[in-house]
Amino acid sequence: MVATMEHERFYTSGCYLIPELGVHAGWIAHEGCFLASQPFVSETGDVVLLFSGECFIDPETRAELRRRGHRIETDNDWLVHLYEEEGERFFEKLNGLFSGVLIDKRRNQAFLFNDRYGSERIYWCQTGDATYFASEVKAILRVVPETRAFDAQGIADFLSYDCTLEGRTLFQGIQLLPGASVWSFKDAQCRKRKYFSPQTWESQPAVSEEEFDSALDEIFKRVLPRYFDSQGKIGISLTGGLDSRMIMACRPQARESPVSYTFTGKEHETLDDRIAAQVANACGVEHHLLRLDDNFFSDFASHADRTVYVTDGSFGVMGAHEVYFNRQARLLAPVRLTGLFGSEILRRVCTLKPVGLSPRLIAAEFAELVTHRVREFAVNGAHPVASAAFENVPWNLFGTVAASRSQIVFRTPYLDNEIVALAFRAPKGPPRSPRPALRLIENNSKVLRCIPTNRRIECKNAGLLARLRRSVFEGSFKLDYLHNEGMPDWLLPLDSIFERIDSKMRIFGHHKFLHYRSWFARELAPYVKSVLSDSRIRGALFWDPGFLEGMARQHIWGRRNYTVEINAVLTLEAVDRLLLRDAGGAR
């Protein structure tokens, strides 16, 4: 099981076995990371912790543990001591994205647990004589042969929303541990409970705009130093938007000056590139552009396979760039601090939406299941912040996290317990208002407040000229979307004309550098045709073979835009080939 998760040469691993308690556990970590010193053992040897991810807690708690006589030599020694002090209340005090196994030999008991959101995944399945669990599904597929088949409901979720929902996976008999779970094992019995409920935060009263802005400023500056505390160099992933700007405006003094970088395309510069460089320069931070190179396209099949494999299919073929970029980022700094999920938590932006695959692609026996799934989930009625933190991020956006952390230590302050709890108290008003973020930036760095954002959202209530400028930038953003995956079929005959105009005037590419629609039709056309011609795909239960036959040809010829359909087919083909058919041996 451990061997299936050793994706890179800079990984280290180990096992910890207690046969008399029925516990057989292993772990994977990056070399040089504090997790590489596992297992974490109490001074008496009675408490043992295996851990994945990171946990951030206030310095006062660590200081209190020292005052009580506990010796804390490594970053996670304090976790073991906190359990010794708190018992099972320990889990409620954890903060971050994590999962773990804690063994209490005094009580002959083991605990399996994860973070509040379920973002540090634990896959599990139950057989007649054992409970199997792993951070990556491929480890279970390796040792439990009966799970090596697609789950029909999981496939319906994927075809509806490009991810699985509500604890399901793509694999038969394998589920996801719900967020905030503590499963305790003792005397061959398993007791399942949750240490936190989102209703705790939902029941908080809303506050006024002034109170919210003040609280955000105070909490953000108090929380952020936790994410800059690192034994390794910090790399800040910068964009032209607000969320990474907030981090830069409030960044604390660190042991070592951070480096910053922006992901971008093979050539040209986007607004993100230029604005991020301005922000870094204003802060005196070294900045780099990490680009796609020729080998990304020439070896695309390998990049796509690696992405699907390391993310267990959570990131598809159109996410192949993520591992590629983060591998470059690791050369600059082993820790990546990013503004990801700030828009989802603070401005309630939702990306968990129906994919809208062509009904002609899906086999008749799956079509009704997909249609029903879209109708059913669209009316779940969750609180918008709860939906963002407990659904959108761990289900739909997990692939980004999984791909990133295969190369670097991934950190974002926007899932800190204190910040998410505050987001539930936001005053009523426009849900996507940038006002709190802009005010925080202005209060902490007037220089950064004067640098425009990539979509000029700060100009919404300004004068006529500023509003006109914002409209132009919004228009260019929508043009980029249309030129990429959103191009409607009726505009495709004009695509070559747009390309010729763009080569002279550059009307596209100011915002987006990922052009999978045109890549599938041009640079990656041989790859697309090769995979879609595989007879195994034609025989898959969930595709209409008649539609598949002409799909690639229609897209490559520029007659139809089948970007999302091609992504869905290529992704499930890779999942089948890499994770199911090849599950008997570690790659």
C-alpha positions as CSV (number, residue, x, y, z in Angstrom):
1,M,0.0,0.0,0.0
2,V,2.8,2.4,0.9
3,A,4.6,1.6,-2.4
4,T,1.7,2.8,-4.5
5,M,2.0,6.3,-2.9
6,E,5.7,6.8,-3.4
7,H,5.5,9.1,-6.5
8,E,8.8,10.9,-6.3
9,R,12.4,10.2,-5.3
10,F,12.4,12.9,-2.7
11,Y,9.7,11.1,-0.7
12,T,10.5,9.1,2.4
13,S,8.2,6.5,4.0
14,G,7.9,4.1,6.9
15,C,5.5,1.7,8.7
16,Y,4.3,1.3,12.3
17,L,2.8,-2.0,13.3
18,I,1.1,-3.1,16.5
19,P,-0.2,-6.6,15.7
20,E,-1.7,-7.1,19.2
21,L,-4.0,-4.1,18.6
22,G,-4.7,-5.0,15.0
23,V,-3.1,-1.8,13.8
24,H,-0.9,-1.8,10.6
25,A,-0.2,1.7,9.4
26,G,2.3,3.4,7.1
27,W,3.2,6.9,6.1
28,I,4.7,9.0,3.2
29,A,6.4,12.4,3.5
30,H,8.6,14.8,1.6
31,E,12.3,14.6,2.6
32,G,13.2,17.5,4.9
33,C,9.6,18.0,5.9
34,F,8.8,17.7,9.6
35,L,6.6,14.7,8.8
36,A,9.7,12.8,7.7
37,S,10.5,12.3,11.4
38,Q,7.4,10.1,12.1
39,P,6.1,8.4,14.1
40,F,5.6,11.0,16.8
41,V,5.8,9.3,20.2
42,S,5.1,10.6,23.7
43,E,7.9,10.6,26.3
44,T,6.5,7.5,27.9
45,G,6.0,5.7,24.6
46,D,2.3,5.2,25.3
47,V,0.9,7.6,22.7
48,V,1.9,7.3,19.0
49,L,0.8,9.6,16.2
50,L,1.1,9.1,12.4
51,F,0.1,12.3,10.6
52,S,-0.5,13.7,7.1
53,G,-0.9,17.4,6.3
54,E,-0.3,20.2,8.7
55,C,-1.9,21.6,11.8
56,F,-1.7,25.2,12.8
57,I,-2.4,26.4,16.4
58,D,-1.8,29.5,18.4
59,P,1.6,29.9,20.1
60,E,-0.1,30.2,23.5
61,T,-1.2,26.6,23.4
62,R,2.4,25.4,22.7
63,A,3.7,27.7,25.5
64,E,1.1,26.3,27.9
65,L,2.3,22.8,27.1
66,R,5.8,23.8,27.8
67,R,4.8,25.3,31.1
68,R,3.2,22.0,32.1
69,G,6.6,20.3,31.6
70,H,6.2,18.8,28.1
71,R,9.4,18.7,26.0
72,I,8.7,19.9,22.5
73,E,11.6,19.2,20.1
74,T,9.9,18.9,16.7
75,D,7.0,20.8,15.1
76,N,4.5,18.0,15.9
77,D,5.6,16.9,19.3
78,W,3.1,19.2,20.7
79,L,0.2,17.3,19.1
80,V,1.0,14.2,21.1
81,H,1.3,16.2,24.3
82,L,-1.9,18.0,23.6
83,Y,-3.7,14.6,23.4
84,E,-2.1,13.6,26.7
85,E,-3.6,16.8,28.3
86,E,-7.0,16.9,26.6
87,G,-7.9,13.3,25.8
88,E,-10.6,13.0,23.1
89,R,-11.2,16.7,23.3
90,F,-7.9,17.0,21.5
91,F,-9.5,16.6,18.0
92,E,-11.7,19.7,18.5
93,K,-8.6,21.9,19.0
94,L,-6.9,21.0,15.7
95,N,-6.8,23.5,12.9
96,G,-5.6,23.0,9.4
97,L,-5.8,20.3,6.6
98,F,-4.8,17.0,8.1
99,S,-5.6,13.4,8.8
100,G,-4.0,10.9,11.1
101,V,-3.9,7.8,13.2
102,L,-3.4,8.1,16.9
103,I,-2.7,5.0,19.0
104,D,-3.2,5.1,22.8
105,K,-1.5,2.0,24.2
106,R,-2.7,2.8,27.7
107,R,-6.3,2.3,26.5
108,N,-5.6,-0.3,23.8
109,Q,-7.3,2.0,21.4
110,A,-6.6,3.6,18.0
111,F,-8.2,6.7,16.5
112,L,-8.6,7.5,12.8
113,F,-9.4,11.2,12.3
114,N,-9.3,14.0,9.7
115,D,-9.9,17.8,9.4
116,R,-13.2,19.6,9.7
117,Y,-13.7,19.9,5.9
118,G,-12.5,16.5,4.8
119,S,-9.9,18.2,2.6
120,E,-7.1,15.9,3.7
121,R,-8.8,12.8,2.3
122,I,-9.1,9.4,3.8
123,Y,-10.5,6.7,1.6
124,W,-11.9,3.7,3.3
125,C,-13.6,0.4,2.7
126,Q,-14.9,-2.4,4.9
127,T,-14.3,-6.1,4.2
128,G,-15.4,-9.1,6.3
129,D,-12.4,-9.0,8.6
130,A,-10.8,-5.5,8.3
131,T,-11.2,-1.8,7.8
132,Y,-8.8,-0.5,5.1
133,F,-8.0,3.2,4.9
134,A,-5.5,5.3,3.0
135,S,-4.8,8.9,2.0
136,E,-4.8,7.8,-1.7
137,V,-7.3,5.4,-3.2
138,K,-4.7,3.5,-5.2
139,A,-3.4,2.0,-1.9
140,I,-6.7,0.3,-1.2
141,L,-7.1,-0.8,-4.9
142,R,-3.8,-2.5,-4.6
143,V,-4.8,-4.9,-1.8
144,V,-8.6,-5.2,-2.1
145,P,-9.3,-6.7,-5.5
146,E,-13.1,-6.4,-5.2
147,T,-12.9,-2.6,-5.3
148,R,-11.3,-2.6,-8.8
149,A,-14.4,-1.5,-10.6
150,F,-16.3,1.7,-11.3
151,D,-19.1,2.7,-9.0
152,A,-22.2,3.7,-11.1
153,Q,-23.3,6.5,-8.8
154,G,-19.8,7.9,-8.6
155,I,-19.6,7.9,-12.4
156,A,-23.0,9.7,-12.5
157,D,-21.6,12.3,-10.1
158,F,-18.5,12.8,-12.2
159,L,-20.5,13.2,-15.5
160,S,-22.7,15.7,-13.8
161,Y,-20.3,17.8,-11.8
162,D,-16.7,16.7,-12.8
163,C,-16.3,15.3,-9.3
164,T,-17.9,12.9,-6.9
165,L,-20.3,14.1,-4.2
166,E,-21.3,13.4,-0.6
167,G,-18.5,11.0,0.3
168,R,-18.7,8.8,-2.8
169,T,-15.7,7.9,-5.0
170,L,-15.4,6.5,-8.5
171,F,-14.6,3.1,-7.1
172,Q,-16.9,0.3,-6.0
173,G,-17.1,-0.1,-2.3
174,I,-14.7,2.7,-1.4
175,Q,-15.9,5.9,0.4
176,L,-14.5,9.1,1.8
177,L,-14.3,9.6,5.5
178,P,-16.7,12.5,6.3
179,G,-15.0,15.7,7.5
180,A,-14.5,16.1,11.3
181,S,-14.6,12.3,11.8
182,V,-13.1,10.4,14.7
183,W,-13.3,6.7,14.4
184,S,-12.1,4.8,17.4
185,F,-11.1,1.1,17.2
186,K,-11.0,-1.1,20.3
187,D,-11.6,-4.8,20.9
188,A,-12.5,-5.3,17.2
189,Q,-15.2,-2.7,17.5
190,C,-15.4,0.6,15.6
191,R,-17.1,3.7,17.1
192,K,-17.8,6.5,14.7
193,R,-18.5,10.1,15.7
194,K,-17.9,13.7,14.5
195,Y,-16.1,16.2,16.7
196,F,-17.5,19.2,14.9
197,S,-20.7,20.3,13.0
198,P,-21.0,23.2,10.6
199,Q,-24.2,24.2,12.4
200,T,-21.9,25.5,15.2
201,W,-20.7,28.2,12.9
202,E,-24.0,28.7,11.1
203,S,-25.7,29.6,14.3
204,Q,-23.5,32.6,14.9
205,P,-25.2,36.0,14.6
206,A,-24.3,38.2,11.6
207,V,-22.4,41.4,12.4
208,S,-22.4,44.9,10.8
209,E,-20.0,45.8,7.9
210,E,-17.8,47.8,10.3
211,E,-17.6,44.9,12.8
212,F,-16.8,42.4,10.1
213,D,-14.1,44.5,8.5
214,S,-12.5,45.1,11.9
215,A,-12.7,41.4,12.8
216,L,-11.2,40.3,9.5
217,D,-8.3,42.7,9.8
218,E,-7.6,41.5,13.4
219,I,-8.0,37.8,12.8
220,F,-6.2,37.7,9.4
221,K,-3.1,39.4,10.8
222,R,-3.1,37.2,13.9
223,V,-3.6,34.0,11.9
224,L,-1.2,34.6,9.0
225,P,2.1,34.2,11.0
226,R,1.2,30.5,11.5
227,Y,1.4,29.9,7.8
228,F,4.8,31.7,7.4
229,D,6.3,29.6,10.2
230,S,8.4,27.0,8.3
231,Q,11.7,25.2,8.5
232,G,11.9,25.4,4.7
233,K,11.8,28.4,2.4
234,I,8.3,29.8,1.6
235,G,7.2,30.4,-1.9
236,I,4.2,32.7,-2.3
237,S,2.0,31.9,-5.3
238,L,1.0,35.4,-6.6
239,T,-1.8,36.4,-9.0
240,G,-3.3,39.8,-9.9
241,G,-6.3,39.2,-7.7
242,L,-7.2,40.1,-4.1
243,D,-6.6,36.9,-2.1
244,S,-2.8,36.7,-2.6
245,R,-2.7,40.5,-2.3
246,M,-4.2,40.3,1.2
247,I,-1.4,37.9,2.2
248,M,1.3,40.2,0.9
249,A,-0.3,43.2,2.6
250,C,-0.3,41.5,6.0
251,R,2.7,39.2,5.7
252,P,4.8,39.0,8.9
253,Q,8.5,39.1,9.3
254,A,9.8,35.6,8.6
255,R,13.0,33.7,9.4
256,E,13.9,33.8,5.7
257,S,12.7,36.2,3.0
258,P,10.1,34.4,0.9
259,V,10.2,34.1,-2.9
260,S,7.2,34.6,-5.1
261,Y,6.1,33.2,-8.5
262,T,3.2,33.2,-10.9
263,F,2.1,30.3,-13.2
264,T,1.9,31.4,-16.9
265,G,1.9,30.2,-20.5
266,K,4.6,29.5,-23.0
267,E,4.9,33.0,-24.2
268,H,3.5,36.5,-23.7
269,E,2.4,37.9,-20.3
270,T,-1.0,38.0,-18.8
271,L,-2.4,40.7,-16.4
272,D,-1.7,38.3,-13.6
273,D,2.0,38.2,-14.6
274,R,2.4,41.9,-14.8
275,I,0.4,42.8,-11.7
276,A,2.0,40.0,-9.5
277,A,5.4,41.4,-10.5
278,Q,4.4,44.9,-9.4
279,V,3.1,43.5,-6.1
280,A,6.3,41.6,-5.4
281,N,8.5,44.5,-6.4
282,A,6.5,46.8,-4.0
283,C,7.1,44.3,-1.2
284,G,10.8,43.8,-2.0
285,V,10.2,40.1,-2.8
286,E,12.0,38.2,-5.6
287,H,9.5,37.2,-8.3
288,H,9.6,34.5,-11.0
289,L,7.4,33.5,-13.9
290,L,7.0,29.7,-14.1
291,R,6.1,28.9,-17.8
292,L,4.8,26.0,-19.8
293,D,7.6,24.7,-22.1
294,D,7.7,22.7,-25.3
295,N,8.1,19.5,-23.4
296,F,4.7,20.0,-21.7
297,F,3.1,19.4,-25.1
298,S,5.6,16.9,-26.6
299,D,5.3,14.7,-23.4
300,F,1.7,15.6,-22.6
301,A,0.5,12.0,-22.3
302,S,3.0,11.5,-19.5
303,H,2.0,14.7,-17.7
304,A,-1.7,13.8,-18.0
305,D,-1.2,10.3,-16.7
306,R,0.9,11.5,-13.8
307,T,-1.8,14.0,-12.8
308,V,-4.7,11.6,-13.0
309,Y,-2.7,9.0,-11.1
310,V,-1.4,11.1,-8.2
311,T,-4.8,12.7,-7.7
312,D,-6.8,9.4,-8.0
313,G,-8.7,10.9,-10.8
314,S,-9.8,14.0,-8.9
315,F,-7.9,16.1,-11.4
316,G,-8.5,15.3,-15.0
317,V,-6.5,15.6,-18.2
318,M,-7.2,19.4,-18.2
319,G,-5.3,19.6,-14.9
320,A,-2.1,18.2,-16.4
321,H,-0.4,21.6,-15.9
322,E,-0.7,21.6,-12.1
323,V,1.9,19.0,-11.3
324,Y,4.1,20.5,-14.0
325,F,4.0,23.9,-12.4
326,N,4.4,22.8,-8.9
327,R,7.5,20.8,-9.8
328,Q,9.1,24.0,-10.9
329,A,7.8,25.8,-7.8
330,R,9.6,23.2,-5.6
331,L,13.0,24.2,-7.1
332,L,12.4,27.7,-5.7
333,A,10.8,26.7,-2.3
334,P,9.5,23.5,-0.8
335,V,6.5,25.3,0.8
336,R,3.8,27.0,-1.3
337,L,1.6,29.6,0.3
338,T,-1.3,30.4,-1.9
339,G,-4.5,32.6,-1.8
340,L,-6.6,29.6,-3.1
341,F,-10.1,29.4,-1.7
342,G,-10.2,33.0,-0.5
343,S,-12.9,33.8,-3.2
344,E,-14.9,30.8,-2.2
345,I,-14.8,31.5,1.6
346,L,-14.9,35.3,1.8
347,R,-16.9,36.1,-1.4
348,R,-18.9,32.9,-1.8
349,V,-17.8,32.2,-5.3
350,C,-19.1,28.8,-6.3
351,T,-17.4,26.6,-8.9
352,L,-19.4,23.4,-8.0
353,K,-21.7,23.6,-11.1
354,P,-23.0,21.1,-13.6
355,V,-20.5,20.3,-16.3
356,G,-23.1,20.4,-19.1
357,L,-21.7,17.4,-21.1
358,S,-23.5,16.8,-24.4
359,P,-26.4,14.4,-23.8
360,R,-25.3,12.6,-27.0
361,L,-22.1,11.5,-25.3
362,I,-23.6,9.6,-22.4
363,A,-25.0,6.1,-22.9
364,A,-28.8,5.8,-22.5
365,E,-28.6,3.7,-19.3
366,F,-26.6,6.5,-17.6
367,A,-28.4,9.5,-19.1
368,E,-31.3,9.4,-16.7
369,L,-29.0,8.8,-13.7
370,V,-27.0,11.9,-14.7
371,T,-30.1,14.1,-15.2
372,H,-31.6,13.0,-11.9
373,R,-28.3,13.8,-10.1
374,V,-28.1,17.3,-11.4
375,R,-31.8,18.0,-10.3
376,E,-31.2,16.4,-6.9
377,F,-28.1,18.2,-5.9
378,A,-29.0,21.6,-7.3
379,V,-31.6,22.0,-4.5
380,N,-29.5,20.9,-1.5
381,G,-30.1,24.4,0.2
382,A,-26.8,24.5,2.1
383,H,-25.5,27.8,3.6
384,P,-23.2,29.4,1.0
385,V,-20.2,29.4,3.2
386,A,-20.9,25.9,4.4
387,S,-21.3,24.8,0.8
388,A,-17.9,26.4,-0.1
389,A,-16.0,25.0,2.9
390,F,-17.6,21.6,3.3
391,E,-18.6,20.8,-0.3
392,N,-17.0,22.8,-3.1
393,V,-13.4,22.8,-1.7
394,P,-13.1,19.2,-0.6
395,W,-15.1,17.7,-3.5
396,N,-14.7,19.9,-6.5
397,L,-11.4,21.6,-5.9
398,F,-9.5,18.8,-4.2
399,G,-7.6,17.9,-7.4
400,T,-5.7,21.2,-7.2
401,V,-4.6,20.4,-3.7
402,A,-3.7,16.8,-4.4
403,A,-1.6,17.7,-7.5
404,S,0.2,20.5,-5.7
405,R,1.1,18.6,-2.6
406,S,2.6,15.8,-4.7
407,Q,5.4,18.2,-5.2
408,I,5.3,20.9,-2.5
409,V,3.9,21.5,1.0
410,F,0.6,23.2,0.2
411,R,-0.7,26.0,2.5
412,T,-3.6,28.4,2.4
413,P,-4.8,30.6,5.3
414,Y,-8.3,30.8,3.9
415,L,-9.3,27.4,5.4
416,D,-8.1,28.4,8.9
417,N,-10.8,27.7,11.4
418,E,-10.9,31.3,12.6
419,I,-11.3,32.8,9.2
420,V,-14.0,30.3,8.0
421,A,-15.9,30.8,11.3
422,L,-15.8,34.6,10.7
423,A,-17.0,34.2,7.1
424,F,-20.3,32.8,8.5
425,R,-20.8,36.1,10.3
426,A,-20.6,38.3,7.2
427,P,-23.3,41.0,7.0
428,K,-26.1,40.6,4.5
429,G,-25.4,42.3,1.2
430,P,-23.8,41.5,-2.2
431,P,-22.2,38.1,-1.6
432,R,-19.3,38.7,-3.9
433,S,-18.4,42.2,-2.6
434,P,-14.7,42.8,-2.6
435,R,-15.1,45.6,0.0
436,P,-13.7,43.7,3.1
437,A,-10.6,42.6,1.1
438,L,-10.0,46.0,-0.3
439,R,-10.3,47.6,3.0
440,L,-7.9,45.2,4.7
441,I,-5.3,45.8,2.0
442,E,-5.7,49.6,2.3
443,N,-5.4,49.4,6.1
444,N,-2.2,47.5,5.9
445,S,-0.4,48.6,2.7
446,K,-1.6,51.7,0.8
447,V,1.1,50.9,-1.8
448,L,-0.5,47.6,-2.6
449,R,-4.0,49.2,-2.6
450,C,-2.9,51.6,-5.3
451,I,-1.9,48.7,-7.6
452,P,-5.0,47.7,-9.7
453,T,-6.3,44.2,-9.7
454,N,-6.5,42.0,-12.8
455,R,-10.3,42.7,-13.3
456,R,-10.4,46.3,-11.9
457,I,-13.0,45.2,-9.3
458,E,-11.9,48.0,-7.1
459,C,-13.4,50.5,-9.6
460,K,-17.0,49.3,-9.2
461,N,-18.3,52.4,-7.3
462,A,-15.7,54.9,-8.7
463,G,-16.2,57.6,-11.4
464,L,-17.4,57.1,-14.9
465,L,-13.9,56.6,-16.4
466,A,-13.0,54.0,-13.8
467,R,-16.3,52.2,-14.3
468,L,-15.7,52.2,-18.1
469,R,-12.2,50.8,-17.5
470,R,-13.6,48.1,-15.3
471,S,-16.2,47.2,-18.0
472,V,-13.3,46.8,-20.6
473,F,-11.4,44.5,-18.3
474,E,-14.6,42.4,-17.5
475,G,-15.2,42.3,-21.3
476,S,-11.7,41.0,-21.9
477,F,-12.1,38.4,-19.2
478,K,-15.2,37.1,-20.9
479,L,-13.5,37.1,-24.3
480,D,-10.8,35.0,-22.8
481,Y,-13.3,32.5,-21.6
482,L,-15.1,32.4,-25.0
483,H,-11.8,31.9,-26.7
484,N,-10.9,29.0,-24.5
485,E,-13.3,26.3,-23.4
486,G,-16.4,28.5,-23.6
487,M,-16.4,29.0,-27.4
488,P,-20.0,28.4,-28.7
489,D,-20.3,26.2,-31.8
490,W,-21.8,29.0,-33.9
491,L,-18.7,31.1,-33.4
492,L,-16.2,28.4,-34.4
493,P,-16.2,29.2,-38.1
494,L,-14.7,32.5,-37.2
495,D,-12.0,31.0,-35.0
496,S,-9.3,31.3,-37.6
497,I,-10.2,34.9,-38.2
498,F,-10.0,35.6,-34.5
499,E,-6.5,34.0,-34.4
500,R,-5.2,36.1,-37.3
501,I,-6.5,39.3,-35.6
502,D,-5.1,38.2,-32.3
503,S,-1.6,37.6,-33.8
504,K,-1.5,41.3,-34.7
505,M,-3.5,43.0,-32.0
506,R,-3.6,40.4,-29.2
507,I,-7.2,40.6,-28.1
508,F,-7.1,37.3,-26.2
509,G,-4.9,35.8,-23.5
510,H,-4.9,38.8,-21.2
511,H,-6.3,36.7,-18.3
512,K,-6.2,33.0,-19.2
513,F,-3.1,31.1,-20.4
514,L,-4.6,27.6,-20.5
515,H,-6.0,27.0,-23.9
516,Y,-7.1,23.4,-23.8
517,R,-9.8,23.9,-26.4
518,S,-7.3,25.0,-29.1
519,W,-4.6,22.6,-27.8
520,F,-6.9,19.6,-28.2
521,A,-7.5,20.7,-31.8
522,R,-3.9,21.5,-32.6
523,E,-0.8,20.7,-30.5
524,L,-2.5,17.8,-28.7
525,A,-4.6,16.5,-31.6
526,P,-2.5,13.4,-32.2
527,Y,-2.8,12.5,-28.5
528,V,-6.6,13.0,-28.5
529,K,-7.1,11.0,-31.7
530,S,-4.9,8.2,-30.4
531,V,-6.7,7.8,-27.1
532,L,-10.2,8.2,-28.4
533,S,-9.6,5.5,-31.1
534,D,-8.9,2.9,-28.3
535,S,-11.5,0.1,-28.6
536,R,-11.7,-0.1,-24.9
537,I,-13.1,3.4,-24.7
538,R,-15.7,2.5,-27.4
539,G,-16.8,-0.4,-25.2
540,A,-17.1,1.6,-22.0
541,L,-20.6,1.3,-20.5
542,F,-21.1,5.1,-20.0
543,W,-20.3,6.4,-23.5
544,D,-22.3,6.3,-26.7
545,P,-19.8,4.7,-29.1
546,G,-21.5,6.3,-32.2
547,F,-21.0,9.8,-30.7
548,L,-17.4,9.0,-29.7
549,E,-16.4,8.0,-33.2
550,G,-16.9,11.5,-34.6
551,M,-16.3,13.6,-31.5
552,A,-12.5,14.1,-31.9
553,R,-12.8,14.7,-35.6
554,Q,-15.5,17.3,-35.2
555,H,-13.5,19.1,-32.5
556,I,-10.2,19.0,-34.4
557,W,-11.8,20.2,-37.6
558,G,-13.3,23.2,-35.7
559,R,-16.9,22.3,-36.3
560,R,-17.8,21.7,-32.6
561,N,-16.4,22.6,-29.2
562,Y,-16.1,19.3,-27.3
563,T,-13.5,20.4,-24.8
564,V,-15.2,19.2,-21.6
565,E,-16.5,16.1,-23.3
566,I,-12.9,15.2,-24.5
567,N,-11.6,15.9,-20.9
568,A,-14.3,13.6,-19.4
569,V,-13.5,10.7,-21.7
570,L,-9.7,11.0,-21.5
571,T,-9.9,11.3,-17.7
572,L,-12.0,8.2,-17.2
573,E,-9.9,6.3,-19.7
574,A,-6.8,7.1,-17.6
575,V,-8.5,6.2,-14.4
576,D,-9.5,2.9,-15.8
577,R,-6.1,2.2,-17.2
578,L,-3.9,3.4,-14.4
579,L,-5.9,2.8,-11.3
580,L,-8.2,-0.2,-12.1
581,R,-6.5,-2.3,-14.7
582,D,-3.0,-1.6,-13.4
583,A,-4.0,-1.8,-9.7
584,G,-2.3,-5.1,-9.1
585,G,1.2,-3.5,-9.2
586,A,2.6,-0.2,-7.9
587,R,3.6,2.1,-10.6
